[in-house]
Amino acid sequence: MNEQQQEGQAGYRAWLAYHPRMDSAASKEESLRYAWIASDDRDDTVRAAITEIVEGIGTMYGAAPRISATATDAAGENGPRDSEPNAAYGAGPGILVGTFAANERLRDIFGVEVAELGREGFAIRAKDGVTAIGAHTPVGALYGAFHLLRLLATGIDESELEIVERPANKLRMINQWDNIDGSIERGYAGSSIFYKDDEIDFDPARIRDYARLLASTGINAIAINNVNAHRLESRFVTGDYLPRIAELAAIFRVYGIRLLLSINFAAPIEVGGLPTADPLDADVKRWWRERAADIYAAIPDFGGFLVKADSENRPGPFTYGRGHAEGANMLAEALEAHGGLVVWRCFVYNCKQDWRDRKTDRARAAYDHFLPLDGAFRDNVVLQIKNGPMDFQVREPVSPLLGAMERTNQVVEFQITQEYTGQQRHLCYLVPQWKTVLDFETRALGEASPVKRVVDGSVHGRALGGFAAVSNIGADTNWTGHPLAQSNLYGYGRLAWNPELSAEAIAEEWALQTFGSNRQVADAVVDMLMDSLDIYESYTAPLGVGWMVNPNHHYGPNVDGYEYDKWGTYHFADRDGVGVDRTVLSGTGYAGQYMGANAGTYESFAECPDELLLFFHHVPYGHRLKSGLTVIQHIYDTHFDGALRAAGLAERWASLEGLVPADDYDEALARFREQAEHAKEWRDRINTYFYRKSGVPDERGRTIY
Ligand SMILES: CO[C@H]1[C@H](O)[C@@H](O)[C@H](O)O[C@@H]1C(=O)O
């Protein structure tokens, strides 16, 4: 199948595009290196790996590997077939793929060194004409297949290869905030691919392609419905919906992805007709045990429950005078015998705060609620902690809860969907932001406890941990609205697999796979992606203070939009200064939640990093930053500069006309133009607001209204 057919059939575009090589003579020669593909596995997942390789190499090199006799069996009814199915495998150069257990030749090739691969790792060895992909499990082989294809698509095409990979994190999860009516909470790429008109309604081919995209980056779990589980979604745990959910699970299973459901803590009442949802009530416990049994009868490898409880008006154990540990453990008990997990979110805070009340600090909430519960959760509970203490702002400090609980499993939660970072109309490549979080030194155990080592379990010796993130996809043909926003989904998966990868390397992989091997395109796209977070931060809320967006939909500037509201999101700007005093000495005490020297760094005016100054301190406009600028001049400069650089993005994209597919070009260009205009609106709103508050003019005399 060539690229056009592939695109024509499905109509949508993403990074598994397998662009044909530009130099066809050379590619013909290279294709000889992959004359055949063989496997002795009979497994659906290995079949998927074979199909992927045959299609990928076939499209890239113009000649697909012949499937050997054994692999033809393995590829089965749905798999690709070859006109010469009996071509002997092993003669001349080709590809072997599969598990060590089923493939003697792979055992011979890799010998004994394979033990370190774990359940999901793989090894690739290209030598003497044979490219071997071996793993302990079918899904390991699939990851190896995707890795080989990634290498080829990014131009690494060596006749000798020696690669060993295993994921850093056990749980690498995606959360869909999709609702059964087809809408997506904080979705910016069209409607849901899972639901329509109050039904579970999907195109299996599209779900399969989503599974391929996710698996190609190493994602291994997906919660398929919004953490705000509404009336009908609360019934997903019942027989009404399980058959359809099982069909979805079966598609994801082939790609090594376990399905989870977001549940409603009050489901025993709302669905089960019980008088209570008290986690200590015997009938409630029985009800959840029965639900678990039903689910596992339909989906034997079901992943577990994702729970938003006692958060933003969702029900939870507090109603019954119980705590989070009691709530989570009750569900965990129901799932335990089946191997299921409870993923319990820590996004718990008072969302009905009185703005006059300066003592309550939303930033403190997750830590205050959960730290005292360290050690109280069962082994199959994992806490899901948002990367920052507030809510996915462009800049926040790292949540002080990460690393602070020694006897509790933790995953970090990121938001791929760009709720507060331009809603996929502005370009904002988030991988650099996530890297900052992952590399943050928590000081949990002295100097070697960055967040990435906390969540992979190694700092506190936890068996379970990893990453979760809110997806940014929808039914749009390009999946993500802004074509370049795909890089965030791709980058999230790659980081979850290996947090050591650099943001730039990930951007380059994505660009080459998505747009093909044209260097001019890849270089321009990588540069734009790498600049984009800083540009966005420059023209939006300054110095870590956050918010300043329109209430509810959260798009666009509104400096006081959340100032006199109940959500705990204030900047406290007055005529003298701006920022939130979160010090122990004179403020909310939040800075004291950090471990070791971090607490002192944030407490101190002088040491607090510039980019977080207004998160931790209320400072006069004339306060001098480490950069040498005053706070007010910094605000003016960054906003003028940010708007200019946003306009520059549109120009840089325009230089790629004719070099990227017309649809992508047009869709992105329209968005870059909107971003450039909107950045001016941001600039003028923020500059004007602070000029009027402070009365301090711009040193450089630029127009402020
Ligand atoms: C799903 O609800 C979301 C809500 O839409 C969003 O504005 C906020 O960021 O976070 C909530 C959460 O993370 O639960």
Ligand as a Chemical Component Dictionary entry (heavy atoms), coordinates in Angstrom:
data_LIG
# 
_chem_comp.id                   LIG 
_chem_comp.type                 NON-POLYMER 
_chem_comp.pdbx_formal_charge   0 
_chem_comp.three_letter_code    LIG 
# 
loop_
_chem_comp_atom.comp_id 
_chem_comp_atom.atom_id 
_chem_comp_atom.alt_atom_id 
_chem_comp_atom.type_symbol 
_chem_comp_atom.charge 
_chem_comp_atom.model_Cartn_x 
_chem_comp_atom.model_Cartn_y 
_chem_comp_atom.model_Cartn_z 
_chem_comp_atom.pdbx_ordinal 
LIG C1 C1 C 0 -11.982 17.068 33.902 1  
LIG O1 O1 O 0 -12.120 18.269 34.605 2  
LIG C2 C2 C 0 -11.083 19.206 34.506 3  
LIG C3 C3 C 0 -11.571 20.596 34.145 4  
LIG O2 O2 O 0 -12.273 20.603 32.942 5  
LIG C4 C4 C 0 -10.377 21.482 33.980 6  
LIG O3 O3 O 0 -10.754 22.814 33.757 7  
LIG C5 C5 C 0 -9.425  21.437 35.105 8  
LIG O4 O4 O 0 -8.226  21.738 34.517 9  
LIG O5 O5 O 0 -9.216  20.168 35.638 10 
LIG C6 C6 C 0 -10.283 19.288 35.797 11 
LIG C7 C7 C 0 -9.685  17.963 36.219 12 
LIG O6 O6 O 0 -8.498  17.772 35.978 13 
LIG O7 O7 O 0 -10.366 17.143 36.781 14 
# 
loop_
_chem_comp_bond.comp_id 
_chem_comp_bond.atom_id_1 
_chem_comp_bond.atom_id_2 
_chem_comp_bond.value_order 
_chem_comp_bond.pdbx_ordinal 
LIG C1 O1 SING 1  
LIG O1 C2 SING 2  
LIG C2 C3 SING 3  
LIG C2 C6 SING 4  
LIG C3 O2 SING 5  
LIG C3 C4 SING 6  
LIG C4 O3 SING 7  
LIG C4 C5 SING 8  
LIG C5 O4 SING 9  
LIG C5 O5 SING 10 
LIG O5 C6 SING 11 
LIG C6 C7 SING 12 
LIG C7 O6 DOUB 13 
LIG C7 O7 SING 14 
# 
